[in-house]
Every structure is written in C-alpha cells, then in structure tokens.
Amino acid sequence: FSVSFPPFLKVRVWRYLKGKSSINRVILLDGGNKVTIGGFGNPRICDNQVATGDTRIFFLNLAPESVGLDHKNELMLNSSLMRITLRNLEEVEHCVEGEEPALFLWCGAN
C-alpha cells in the first residue's frame, strides 16, 4: 500500500541547529515556533515520512521559486529526516561546526 502526504506540513521548531539567520519573520508561524515544510512524499528523499508527535532533525532549504508564489515563504526538505539520537546529534553538530551549507532544524510534526 502507499501512503500519501500533503506536499507541505506545519511543524514545531524545538531548536535551530544551523541557519536561524536565514529564517525571516514571514516564514515563522504561530508566534515564531512553527514553520511550513514541503517535500514530504518526494521519491528522491528516502526517509520523508512523519507522524503527529514525531521529533526529527530536518535538513532544509528555502523553497525554490519553482514551487510557486503560494509557497515562497516556506521551507523544503533537501535530504532524509534524521531520528534524534545522541550519535546523530553529535554528527550534525560536527557538520554545523564546519562550513557545510544547509539549514538544520530540530522539529516535531503537528
């Protein structure tokens, strides 16, 4: 069977790991603790499924112009979601300390 996801979901941001300066007030929702993210269900991204209550590390970019004006102030998945584990957090922190261009958010699906 297949599971379909809405192309964009609203998620709560628990912590910015990198890229907070890329997020402007127009992107932030509900008092600044939620953002809208697209790319769920994208077959080019292996682990792109979330359920209400999940907490994951999201690797994101600003939505490209090609998604249309309705989504210009939203974010897009650029890689698989990562589970929250001590090892994964350490790996992401090591990457963040380098110069890898990405936006990392620790988010929970709503």
N, C-alpha and C positions, 0 to 999 in steps of 0.2 A: 504494500500500500504506500501511498505517498502523502506527505504532509505539506500543505501549502501555508506559507507565511505571508502576512501583509508585507508589502515592499518596505514600509517604514514603520518602526515601533518607537514609542516613547519609553526611555529608560532613565532610571535614577542614577545620578553620578555620586559615588561614595568618595572617590579620590581621583585627582588628576595625577598621573604618573609622569606625563610629559605633554607639552603643548597647550597648557592652560591659556597662554597669551594668544593663541590662535582662535579662542572662543570669544566671540563678542556677545554683547547683551541681547542681540536679536536672536541668536541661536539658543540661548538659555530659556527654559520654560519653568513655570510654576515656582517663581521666586528664586530661580538660579540653580536648582538642584536636579533638573531633568533636561535631557536633550532628545532630539529625534534622530534616529539612526536608520539608514537604509542598507539594502544589500542582503537581507535575510532571504534564503531560498536561492541565492546565486549559486549555480552549479560549479562555478570556478573556485568557490570557497568551501573547503571540506567541512569544517565544523562551524555551521552558521545557524544552529538551532538553539533557541532559548525557550524557557517556560517561565511563567509567573513565579517570582521568588528566586530564580537563579541569580547567582552572582558570578561574573566573569570579567576577565580583562579583555577589553575591546581594542583592536588596532584599527584606527580610523583616519580618514582624510576628510577635508571639506567636500561636500557634494559637488561634482563637476557640473558645469553649465548644461551638459547634455541631458541631465535628468529633468530639466525644465524649471521654469520660474517658480512653480509651486513648492519646489524643494531646495531653492537656492540657499536657504539658511539652515540646512540640515547637514548631517554627517553621514559618511558611507563606510561600511566595512571594507578593509583592504586586505584582510587575512582572516584565518580561522580564529574563533574565540578561544581563549585560554582559561582553563579552570584555575581557581585560586588555590594554590598550594605554596608552601614556604619555598620550595625549589623554583617554581615558576615566578614567584615574586622576586626572588634573588636574581634570576636570569634577566627579567625585564629591567630591574634596577641597574644591572651591569650594562645593558644596552642603552638605557637612558643616560648613563654617565658618559657614553661615547657620543658620537655625532650622527647616529642613525636618524634620518628624517622620518618621523612618524608621530602620531598623536596617540597616547595611551591613556585610557580611562578605565577605572575600576567601577563597573556599573552593575546595577541589578535590574532585571526586567520587571516591568509593572504590568 
